Amino acid sequence: MSSTPARHFGLAGASNFRDLGGYPTRDGRTVRWRQIFRSNHLGHLTEADIEVLRGLGLKSAFDFRGTEERAGAACRLEEIVVHSLPIEPTVVAELRTRLAAGTLSPATAVEVMRGSYRGYVQDNTPRFRTLFAHLLEDHAPLVIHCTAGKDRTGWATAVLLTLLGVPQATVTQDYLLSNTYYFDSPAVQAELKAMPAAESAVYAPLLEVQASYLQAGFAQVTASYGSMYGYAVHGLGLSPQTIAKLRHKLLIG
């Protein structure tokens, strides 16, 4: 019997809730289990889900949802502190613009998604800077989430794992787990099957994750800051000392 903690929790009301622990770093250390979690929103948790999360001792949630998203599904775990770091969703508006222009296709939907990741770096770095400032404080165990837990959350956790020294292939592997736990979930698949085939082909890229989305964000980091180190220092406000502090808090070995 394996003694490795479970990564995915199978929550009925938050299918994408999972632990970032257990990943090895390039210097031989390991990300601590049961400190940082990532998830879709916590507004539909069942009573059984709430008991599971209470057992984790969660202190804080960092919520990247926009104003209307939060209003429609407030966190049901009332005892934790919720920090709102709003990044308003722009993808649907962009798709509507392309639809009106007659240029909407599955390929353009993919490009819109890549553009949203470039926008995390170009337009939303202050929100991620605030997250990392909080991560340096004593807020763990904590959960980072947005609505689906795959894009805004996916970018935040990919950057965190990268700064902790987790190899890029492993960072991408963790990112792509959202396809297993969100895109392939019965609710999302039922939504797609209820649509006409042409419509679902365009809509599917919004509901899934692709490695090229994440790569677009990392490419924008290089274009805007020269390197991930430059992004950490000049974008996220981290110094070599604070990066070392973050690694000390979140790594073992």
Kinemage of the C-alpha trace (Angstrom):
@kinemage 1
@onewidth
@group {chain A} dominant
@subgroup {mainchain}
@vectorlist {calphas} color= white
{ca met a 1} P 0.000 0.000 0.000
{ca ser a 2} L 1.375 3.411 -1.022
{ca ser a 3} L 1.988 6.015 1.676
{ca thr a 4} L 2.025 8.870 -0.838
{ca pro a 5} L -0.739 11.389 -0.070
{ca ala a 6} L -3.548 11.692 -2.591
{ca arg a 7} L -3.070 14.477 -5.119
{ca his a 8} L -6.672 14.612 -6.348
{ca phe a 9} L -9.572 14.623 -3.893
{ca gly a 10} L -12.544 13.769 -6.122
{ca leu a 11} L -14.767 16.430 -4.588
{ca ala a 12} L -18.330 16.426 -5.902
{ca gly a 13} L -18.516 20.212 -5.971
{ca ala a 14} L -14.939 21.039 -7.034
{ca ser a 15} L -13.717 18.382 -9.441
{ca asn a 16} L -10.347 20.067 -10.036
{ca phe a 17} L -9.259 20.375 -6.372
{ca arg a 18} L -5.783 18.923 -6.007
{ca asp a 19} L -2.503 19.161 -4.094
{ca leu a 20} L 0.666 20.702 -5.558
{ca gly a 21} L 2.869 18.629 -3.248
{ca gly a 22} L 5.199 15.786 -4.077
{ca tyr a 23} L 6.846 17.185 -7.199
{ca pro a 24} L 10.657 16.826 -7.270
{ca thr a 25} L 12.845 19.840 -7.997
{ca arg a 26} L 15.994 19.990 -10.071
{ca asp a 27} L 18.153 20.288 -6.917
{ca gly a 28} L 16.809 17.101 -5.342
{ca arg a 29} L 14.188 18.578 -3.030
{ca thr a 30} L 10.426 17.973 -3.079
{ca val a 31} L 7.393 20.275 -2.864
{ca arg a 32} L 5.701 19.861 0.511
{ca trp a 33} L 2.395 18.034 0.580
{ca arg a 34} L -0.744 19.551 2.101
{ca gln a 35} L 0.445 23.170 1.933
{ca ile a 36} L -0.675 24.539 -1.447
{ca phe a 37} L -3.774 23.356 -3.258
{ca arg a 38} L -5.287 24.408 -6.592
{ca ser a 39} L -8.936 24.169 -7.532
{ca asn a 40} L -11.928 25.350 -9.438
{ca his a 41} L -14.267 27.595 -7.428
{ca leu a 42} L -15.547 26.574 -4.000
{ca gly a 43} L -19.115 27.802 -4.385
{ca his a 44} L -20.693 24.410 -5.095
{ca leu a 45} L -19.077 22.340 -2.360
{ca thr a 46} L -21.276 19.653 -0.843
{ca glu a 47} L -21.416 19.076 2.907
{ca ala a 48} L -19.165 16.040 2.426
{ca asp a 49} L -16.691 18.177 0.447
{ca ile a 50} L -16.641 20.766 3.230
{ca glu a 51} L -15.770 18.120 5.798
{ca val a 52} L -12.883 16.907 3.627
{ca leu a 53} L -11.498 20.433 3.262
{ca arg a 54} L -11.905 21.170 6.954
{ca gly a 55} L -9.774 18.128 7.607
{ca leu a 56} L -6.973 19.768 5.608
{ca gly a 57} L -6.914 22.755 7.956
{ca leu a 58} L -7.207 25.301 5.166
{ca lys a 59} L -6.556 28.861 6.331
{ca ser a 60} L -6.877 30.880 3.142
{ca ala a 61} L -8.195 30.964 -0.408
{ca phe a 62} L -6.790 33.145 -3.185
{ca asp a 63} L -9.557 33.783 -5.689
{ca phe a 64} L -8.761 35.054 -9.202
{ca arg a 65} L -12.401 35.243 -10.308
{ca gly a 66} L -13.916 38.479 -11.575
{ca thr a 67} L -16.673 40.380 -9.810
{ca glu a 68} L -19.684 38.672 -11.400
{ca glu a 69} L -18.096 35.235 -11.115
{ca arg a 70} L -17.592 35.660 -7.371
{ca ala a 71} L -21.106 37.015 -6.832
{ca gly a 72} L -22.606 33.936 -8.445
{ca ala a 73} L -20.805 31.366 -6.303
{ca ala a 74} L -19.344 32.491 -2.979
{ca cys a 75} L -16.944 30.189 -1.146
{ca arg a 76} L -18.891 27.732 1.032
{ca leu a 77} L -16.015 27.129 3.444
{ca glu a 78} L -16.945 29.966 5.765
{ca glu a 79} L -14.075 29.672 8.255
{ca ile a 80} L -11.261 30.450 5.798
{ca val a 81} L -10.068 33.909 4.756
{ca val a 82} L -10.751 34.651 1.090
{ca his a 83} L -8.359 37.034 -0.679
{ca ser a 84} L -9.862 38.392 -3.895
{ca leu a 85} L -7.341 38.965 -6.702
{ca pro a 86} L -9.760 39.637 -9.556
{ca ile a 87} L -8.776 39.006 -13.150
{ca glu a 88} L -11.863 39.656 -15.210
{ca pro a 89} L -12.543 37.026 -17.892
{ca thr a 90} L -12.028 38.391 -21.411
{ca val a 91} L -12.123 35.289 -23.595
{ca val a 92} L -15.889 35.201 -24.192
{ca ala a 93} L -15.964 38.878 -25.221
{ca glu a 94} L -13.121 38.287 -27.669
{ca leu a 95} L -14.890 35.280 -29.177
{ca arg a 96} L -18.071 37.294 -29.615
{ca thr a 97} L -16.071 39.939 -31.464
{ca arg a 98} L -14.614 37.327 -33.774
{ca leu a 99} L -18.009 35.735 -34.286
{ca ala a 100} L -19.456 39.100 -35.331
{ca ala a 101} L -16.552 39.563 -37.728
{ca gly a 102} L -17.081 36.113 -39.207
{ca thr a 103} L -13.596 34.923 -38.203
{ca leu a 104} L -14.452 32.482 -35.435
{ca ser a 105} L -13.186 28.904 -35.814
{ca pro a 106} L -11.594 26.252 -33.578
{ca ala a 107} L -8.169 27.576 -34.604
{ca thr a 108} L -9.031 31.169 -33.698
{ca ala a 109} L -10.507 29.982 -30.388
{ca val a 110} L -7.145 28.372 -29.588
{ca glu a 111} L -5.368 31.610 -30.478
{ca val a 112} L -7.712 33.574 -28.205
{ca met a 113} L -6.792 31.235 -25.363
{ca arg a 114} L -3.089 31.701 -26.038
{ca gly a 115} L -3.661 35.440 -26.064
{ca ser a 116} L -5.289 35.266 -22.639
{ca tyr a 117} L -2.096 33.717 -21.222
{ca arg a 118} L 0.007 36.421 -22.819
{ca gly a 119} L -2.368 38.859 -21.128
{ca tyr a 120} L -1.656 37.361 -17.703
{ca val a 121} L 1.902 38.625 -18.148
{ca gln a 122} L 1.197 41.862 -20.005
{ca asp a 123} L -1.888 43.068 -18.137
{ca asn a 124} L -2.340 41.145 -14.892
{ca thr a 125} L 1.090 40.800 -13.334
{ca pro a 126} L 0.055 43.004 -10.337
{ca arg a 127} L -2.504 40.373 -9.294
{ca phe a 128} L 0.089 37.615 -9.385
{ca arg a 129} L 2.549 39.864 -7.548
{ca thr a 130} L 0.011 40.181 -4.737
{ca leu a 131} L -0.393 36.412 -4.613
{ca phe a 132} L 3.341 35.870 -4.184
{ca ala a 133} L 3.519 38.516 -1.472
{ca his a 134} L 0.863 36.536 0.410
{ca leu a 135} L 2.662 33.235 -0.201
{ca leu a 136} L 5.659 34.605 1.680
{ca glu a 137} L 3.451 35.124 4.733
{ca asp a 138} L 1.906 32.467 6.978
{ca his a 139} L -1.281 31.598 5.086
{ca ala a 140} L -0.776 27.874 4.453
{ca pro a 141} L -2.451 25.488 4.072
{ca leu a 142} L -4.094 27.476 1.299
{ca val a 143} L -5.893 27.044 -1.997
{ca ile a 144} L -5.471 29.024 -5.216
{ca his a 145} L -8.503 29.003 -7.487
{ca cys a 146} L -10.555 30.721 -10.173
{ca thr a 147} L -13.748 29.441 -11.821
{ca ala a 148} L -12.534 26.283 -13.567
{ca gly a 149} L -9.146 26.167 -11.845
{ca lys a 150} L -7.293 25.746 -15.111
{ca asp a 151} L -6.248 29.079 -16.683
{ca arg a 152} L -5.714 31.899 -14.175
{ca thr a 153} L -5.010 29.269 -11.528
{ca gly a 154} L -2.999 27.240 -14.028
{ca trp a 155} L -0.726 30.174 -14.776
{ca ala a 156} L -0.243 31.069 -11.104
{ca thr a 157} L 0.644 27.521 -10.090
{ca ala a 158} L 2.892 26.967 -13.110
{ca val a 159} L 4.897 30.053 -12.176
{ca leu a 160} L 5.052 28.963 -8.535
{ca leu a 161} L 6.285 25.464 -9.372
{ca thr a 162} L 8.827 26.912 -11.818
{ca leu a 163} L 10.216 29.277 -9.179
{ca leu a 164} L 10.433 26.379 -6.728
{ca gly a 165} L 12.687 24.608 -9.218
{ca val a 166} L 10.281 21.982 -10.568
{ca pro a 167} L 11.345 20.941 -14.116
{ca gln a 168} L 9.316 22.367 -16.970
{ca ala a 169} L 8.043 18.980 -18.117
{ca thr a 170} L 6.597 18.323 -14.652
{ca val a 171} L 5.083 21.808 -14.481
{ca thr a 172} L 3.328 21.140 -17.785
{ca gln a 173} L 2.200 17.710 -16.606
{ca asp a 174} L 0.542 19.250 -13.549
{ca tyr a 175} L -1.063 21.923 -15.724
{ca leu a 176} L -2.519 19.335 -18.105
{ca leu a 177} L -4.188 17.419 -15.266
{ca ser a 178} L -7.025 19.940 -15.596
{ca asn a 179} L -8.068 18.040 -18.711
{ca thr a 180} L -8.519 14.900 -16.624
{ca tyr a 181} L -10.278 16.502 -13.669
{ca tyr a 182} L -12.202 19.351 -15.317
{ca phe a 183} L -12.535 18.983 -19.089
{ca asp a 184} L -13.225 15.226 -18.927
{ca ser a 185} L -15.660 15.586 -16.021
{ca pro a 186} L -19.243 14.435 -16.694
{ca ala a 187} L -20.637 17.969 -16.342
{ca val a 188} L -18.337 19.513 -18.941
{ca gln a 189} L -18.673 16.619 -21.365
{ca ala a 190} L -22.460 16.747 -21.067
{ca glu a 191} L -22.348 20.472 -21.825
{ca leu a 192} L -20.339 19.859 -24.992
{ca lys a 193} L -22.517 16.944 -26.136
{ca ala a 194} L -25.626 19.110 -25.831
{ca met a 195} L -24.219 21.555 -28.404
{ca pro a 196} L -24.247 21.246 -32.185
{ca ala a 197} L -20.959 19.738 -33.377
{ca ala a 198} L -19.708 22.949 -35.003
{ca glu a 199} L -20.414 24.949 -31.866
{ca ser a 200} L -18.779 22.439 -29.525
{ca ala a 201} L -15.658 22.378 -31.725
{ca val a 202} L -15.239 26.104 -31.129
{ca tyr a 203} L -16.195 25.975 -27.467
{ca ala a 204} L -13.995 23.012 -26.490
{ca pro a 205} L -10.699 25.004 -26.573
{ca leu a 206} L -12.161 27.290 -23.884
{ca leu a 207} L -12.904 24.370 -21.576
{ca glu a 208} L -9.686 22.419 -21.993
{ca val a 209} L -6.042 23.226 -21.463
{ca gln a 210} L -3.317 22.814 -24.062
{ca ala a 211} L 0.419 22.944 -23.535
{ca ser a 212} L 0.583 25.717 -26.135
{ca tyr a 213} L -1.502 27.978 -23.865
{ca leu a 214} L 1.043 27.695 -21.083
{ca gln a 215} L 3.904 28.042 -23.559
{ca ala a 216} L 2.379 31.309 -24.803
{ca gly a 217} L 2.540 32.697 -21.268
{ca phe a 218} L 6.155 31.629 -20.811
{ca ala a 219} L 7.071 33.090 -24.219
{ca gln a 220} L 5.529 36.391 -23.133
{ca val a 221} L 7.609 36.284 -19.951
{ca thr a 222} L 10.730 36.050 -22.113
{ca ala a 223} L 9.533 38.825 -24.434
{ca ser a 224} L 8.583 41.190 -21.609
{ca tyr a 225} L 11.151 40.373 -18.912
{ca gly a 226} L 13.961 38.463 -20.626
{ca ser a 227} L 13.651 35.383 -18.417
{ca met a 228} L 11.623 33.833 -15.617
{ca tyr a 229} L 14.135 35.331 -13.184
{ca gly a 230} L 13.466 38.778 -14.660
{ca tyr a 231} L 9.735 38.208 -14.329
{ca ala a 232} L 10.166 37.113 -10.716
{ca val a 233} L 12.249 40.154 -9.805
{ca his a 234} L 10.782 42.944 -11.931
{ca gly a 235} L 7.245 41.638 -12.361
{ca leu a 236} L 6.455 39.723 -9.188
{ca gly a 237} L 8.610 41.826 -6.882
{ca leu a 238} L 10.677 38.898 -5.612
{ca ser a 239} L 14.362 39.074 -4.753
{ca pro a 240} L 16.859 36.202 -4.603
{ca gln a 241} L 16.350 36.276 -0.832
{ca thr a 242} L 12.555 36.045 -1.017
{ca ile a 243} L 12.729 33.282 -3.627
{ca ala a 244} L 15.003 31.379 -1.246
{ca lys a 245} L 12.518 32.027 1.573
{ca leu a 246} L 9.656 30.703 -0.559
{ca arg a 247} L 11.641 27.570 -1.356
{ca his a 248} L 12.482 27.063 2.320
{ca lys a 249} L 8.774 27.286 3.234
{ca leu a 250} L 7.486 25.011 0.509
{ca leu a 251} L 10.243 22.447 -0.118
{ca ile a 252} L 11.674 19.593 1.899
{ca gly a 253} L 15.004 17.860 1.508
